[in-house]
Amino acid sequence: MVRRLIKYLLYTKLIRPITRSEGSIRQVSWGVGLGVFFALTPTVGIQMYAVALVWALCRYLLNAHFNLPVAIAMVWISNPLTMIPLYYLFLVSGYAVMETQEKLSFALFDNKLSSFSEMESTWDSIVEATRFLIIDLGWPMVVGSLFYAIPGGILSYWITAYMLSRYRQQRLKHNQFLSKGSQTADQPLN
């Protein structure tokens, strides 16, 4: 049951926006690449706004285009369920790269983030969580995330370009096959 739900959600939220997009393969691939890049940064809560800002800058200042709906769909790779493990992975990676002496166990990290959701005021919760993530853990987490965001964005671009190209070729062949079948069905039998 859970497995089916996960498959359904992955298909409807991540795969379907790609396959149903009518943009060029390049624009869709850029959308996936940028969306995955932002998904793998410690910016949950502002990822969609960041993608929209980059889209506007690219479109109006650089005359470069990517598929915004696909990019926004991809940022949901990191979500409230995956945020804590991803952020901890980024933090540990950042500590390793920066050779920081202080270490934070996963249990402490999880407890600290969970405590913010238990605050009475939503605004206080957001402010305290942001302060904790940016001031207390900021640089190690940002540095650590780049080791996943950059390769993840690049790889997802190329994988999407390849897979979407194959998908569209197969769909074209299938449609041609169907149109030939309907043409022969319309011809009278002798």
One Martini backbone bead per residue (centre of mass of N, CA, C, O) as a GRO file, in nm:
protein
  190
    1MET     BB    1   0.060   0.061  -0.024
    2VAL     BB    2   0.300   0.254   0.016
    3ARG     BB    3   0.438   0.189  -0.250
    4ARG     BB    4   0.208   0.291  -0.431
    5LEU     BB    5   0.204   0.580  -0.327
    6ILE     BB    6   0.492   0.652  -0.405
    7LYS     BB    7   0.465   0.595  -0.706
    8TYR     BB    8   0.236   0.792  -0.757
    9LEU     BB    9   0.379   1.049  -0.658
   10LEU     BB   10   0.623   1.038  -0.844
   11TYR     BB   11   0.466   1.048  -1.103
   12THR     BB   12   0.274   1.301  -1.059
   13LYS     BB   13   0.510   1.509  -0.944
   14LEU     BB   14   0.769   1.434  -1.149
   15ILE     BB   15   0.706   1.294  -1.430
   16ARG     BB   16   0.453   1.424  -1.562
   17PRO     BB   17   0.561   1.718  -1.605
   18ILE     BB   18   0.765   1.621  -1.817
   19THR     BB   19   0.590   1.454  -2.028
   20ARG     BB   20   0.367   1.702  -2.063
   21SER     BB   21   0.558   1.883  -2.175
   22GLU     BB   22   0.594   2.128  -2.455
   23GLY     BB   23   0.869   2.182  -2.438
   24SER     BB   24   1.172   2.176  -2.484
   25ILE     BB   25   1.420   1.975  -2.394
   26ARG     BB   26   1.600   2.198  -2.287
   27GLN     BB   27   1.394   2.344  -2.101
   28VAL     BB   28   1.321   2.099  -1.928
   29SER     BB   29   1.609   2.026  -1.836
   30TRP     BB   30   1.663   2.294  -1.696
   31GLY     BB   31   1.433   2.272  -1.497
   32VAL     BB   32   1.533   2.020  -1.357
   33GLY     BB   33   1.818   2.113  -1.279
   34LEU     BB   34   1.730   2.361  -1.107
   35GLY     BB   35   1.536   2.214  -0.919
   36VAL     BB   36   1.746   2.017  -0.800
   37PHE     BB   37   1.941   2.220  -0.696
   38PHE     BB   38   1.737   2.354  -0.494
   39ALA     BB   39   1.658   2.088  -0.346
   40LEU     BB   40   1.988   2.062  -0.261
   41THR     BB   41   1.919   2.293  -0.060
   42PRO     BB   42   1.885   2.497   0.239
   43THR     BB   43   1.556   2.616   0.121
   44VAL     BB   44   1.312   2.549   0.265
   45GLY     BB   45   1.038   2.776   0.165
   46ILE     BB   46   1.216   2.930  -0.092
   47GLN     BB   47   1.250   2.767  -0.356
   48MET     BB   48   1.023   2.870  -0.543
   49TYR     BB   49   1.113   3.165  -0.534
   50ALA     BB   50   1.398   3.120  -0.643
   51VAL     BB   51   1.314   2.999  -0.913
   52ALA     BB   52   1.143   3.242  -1.006
   53LEU     BB   53   1.375   3.445  -0.999
   54VAL     BB   54   1.561   3.300  -1.200
   55TRP     BB   55   1.360   3.298  -1.430
   56ALA     BB   56   1.334   3.606  -1.459
   57LEU     BB   57   1.632   3.663  -1.508
   58CYS     BB   58   1.667   3.480  -1.754
   59ARG     BB   59   1.438   3.593  -1.933
   60TYR     BB   60   1.490   3.926  -1.903
   61LEU     BB   61   1.821   3.941  -1.902
   62LEU     BB   62   1.932   3.662  -2.070
   63ASN     BB   63   1.740   3.512  -2.270
   64ALA     BB   64   1.662   3.257  -2.095
   65HIS     BB   65   1.511   2.926  -2.095
   66PHE     BB   66   1.277   2.765  -1.870
   67ASN     BB   67   1.080   2.533  -1.700
   68LEU     BB   68   0.897   2.628  -1.436
   69PRO     BB   69   0.702   2.397  -1.350
   70VAL     BB   70   0.924   2.182  -1.338
   71ALA     BB   71   1.109   2.318  -1.131
   72ILE     BB   72   0.896   2.325  -0.905
   73ALA     BB   73   0.851   2.020  -0.891
   74MET     BB   74   1.153   1.946  -0.810
   75VAL     BB   75   1.169   2.085  -0.522
   76TRP     BB   76   0.994   1.840  -0.389
   77ILE     BB   77   1.219   1.652  -0.304
   78SER     BB   78   1.226   1.863  -0.091
   79ASN     BB   79   1.067   1.815   0.221
   80PRO     BB   80   0.939   1.764   0.527
   81LEU     BB   81   1.040   1.457   0.511
   82THR     BB   82   1.349   1.515   0.383
   83MET     BB   83   1.489   1.750   0.535
   84ILE     BB   84   1.643   1.633   0.778
   85PRO     BB   85   1.832   1.433   0.631
   86LEU     BB   86   1.950   1.637   0.431
   87TYR     BB   87   2.059   1.848   0.630
   88TYR     BB   88   2.246   1.653   0.775
   89LEU     BB   89   2.416   1.577   0.533
   90PHE     BB   90   2.514   1.863   0.476
   91LEU     BB   91   2.645   1.911   0.751
   92VAL     BB   92   2.849   1.676   0.756
   93SER     BB   93   2.987   1.756   0.492
   94GLY     BB   94   3.073   2.038   0.584
   95TYR     BB   95   3.243   1.950   0.823
   96ALA     BB   96   3.445   1.781   0.658
   97VAL     BB   97   3.547   2.010   0.469
   98MET     BB   98   3.597   2.230   0.714
   99GLU     BB   99   3.707   2.096   0.970
  100THR     BB  100   3.512   2.080   1.206
  101GLN     BB  101   3.486   2.016   1.545
  102GLU     BB  102   3.197   2.032   1.555
  103LYS     BB  103   2.925   1.818   1.650
  104LEU     BB  104   2.605   1.669   1.538
  105SER     BB  105   2.369   1.481   1.611
  106PHE     BB  106   2.086   1.357   1.482
  107ALA     BB  107   1.910   1.371   1.734
  108LEU     BB  108   1.962   1.670   1.799
  109PHE     BB  109   1.877   1.782   1.529
  110ASP     BB  110   1.586   1.671   1.529
  111ASN     BB  111   1.494   1.795   1.798
  112LYS     BB  112   1.540   2.089   1.724
  113LEU     BB  113   1.349   2.099   1.476
  114SER     BB  114   1.094   1.987   1.624
  115SER     BB  115   1.066   2.219   1.837
  116PHE     BB  116   0.957   2.437   1.639
  117SER     BB  117   0.670   2.302   1.587
  118GLU     BB  118   0.586   2.343   1.910
  119MET     BB  119   0.531   2.619   1.886
  120GLU     BB  120   0.283   2.850   1.915
  121SER     BB  121   0.417   3.029   1.703
  122THR     BB  122   0.477   3.040   1.376
  123TRP     BB  123   0.670   3.276   1.359
  124ASP     BB  124   0.868   3.180   1.580
  125SER     BB  125   0.939   2.919   1.439
  126ILE     BB  126   1.062   3.042   1.185
  127VAL     BB  127   1.273   3.223   1.318
  128GLU     BB  128   1.426   3.001   1.481
  129ALA     BB  129   1.490   2.808   1.249
  130THR     BB  130   1.646   3.013   1.080
  131ARG     BB  131   1.859   3.084   1.287
  132PHE     BB  132   1.971   2.800   1.324
  133LEU     BB  133   2.041   2.742   1.020
  134ILE     BB  134   2.211   3.005   0.962
  135ILE     BB  135   2.385   3.068   1.219
  136ASP     BB  136   2.466   2.786   1.345
  137LEU     BB  137   2.477   2.607   1.042
  138GLY     BB  138   2.516   2.742   0.766
  139TRP     BB  139   2.795   2.696   0.618
  140PRO     BB  140   2.819   2.390   0.637
  141MET     BB  141   2.548   2.338   0.487
  142VAL     BB  142   2.604   2.485   0.223
  143VAL     BB  143   2.865   2.344   0.145
  144GLY     BB  144   2.748   2.054   0.156
  145SER     BB  145   2.521   2.095  -0.062
  146LEU     BB  146   2.705   2.145  -0.316
  147PHE     BB  147   2.790   1.835  -0.344
  148TYR     BB  148   2.481   1.782  -0.455
  149ALA     BB  149   2.363   2.012  -0.634
  150ILE     BB  150   2.554   2.023  -0.874
  151PRO     BB  151   2.552   1.726  -0.971
  152GLY     BB  152   2.243   1.695  -0.966
  153GLY     BB  153   2.178   1.911  -1.181
  154ILE     BB  154   2.353   1.800  -1.410
  155LEU     BB  155   2.249   1.508  -1.423
  156SER     BB  156   1.946   1.577  -1.460
  157TYR     BB  157   1.976   1.712  -1.728
  158TRP     BB  158   2.094   1.470  -1.895
  159ILE     BB  159   1.882   1.258  -1.825
  160THR     BB  160   1.639   1.415  -1.930
  161ALA     BB  161   1.727   1.455  -2.220
  162TYR     BB  162   1.743   1.154  -2.287
  163MET     BB  163   1.461   1.050  -2.187
  164LEU     BB  164   1.281   1.255  -2.341
  165SER     BB  165   1.376   1.184  -2.621
  166ARG     BB  166   1.284   0.890  -2.613
  167TYR     BB  167   0.990   0.937  -2.543
  168ARG     BB  168   0.918   1.110  -2.795
  169GLN     BB  169   0.995   0.901  -3.007
  170GLN     BB  170   0.798   0.680  -2.914
  171ARG     BB  171   0.541   0.850  -2.940
  172LEU     BB  172   0.569   0.906  -3.241
  173LYS     BB  173   0.562   0.613  -3.336
  174HIS     BB  174   0.290   0.546  -3.211
  175ASN     BB  175   0.125   0.763  -3.366
  176GLN     BB  176   0.197   0.659  -3.649
  177PHE     BB  177   0.078   0.379  -3.613
  178LEU     BB  178  -0.212   0.474  -3.553
  179SER     BB  179  -0.255   0.636  -3.819
  180LYS     BB  180  -0.219   0.393  -4.011
  181GLY     BB  181  -0.451   0.223  -3.894
  182SER     BB  182  -0.681   0.433  -3.960
  183GLN     BB  183  -0.638   0.442  -4.268
  184THR     BB  184  -0.694   0.137  -4.329
  185ALA     BB  185  -0.983   0.133  -4.199
  186ASP     BB  186  -1.110   0.346  -4.414
  187GLN     BB  187  -1.073   0.144  -4.626
  188PRO     BB  188  -1.202  -0.036  -4.859
  189LEU     BB  189  -1.305  -0.344  -4.940
  190ASN     BB  190  -1.259  -0.582  -5.224
   0.00000   0.00000   0.00000
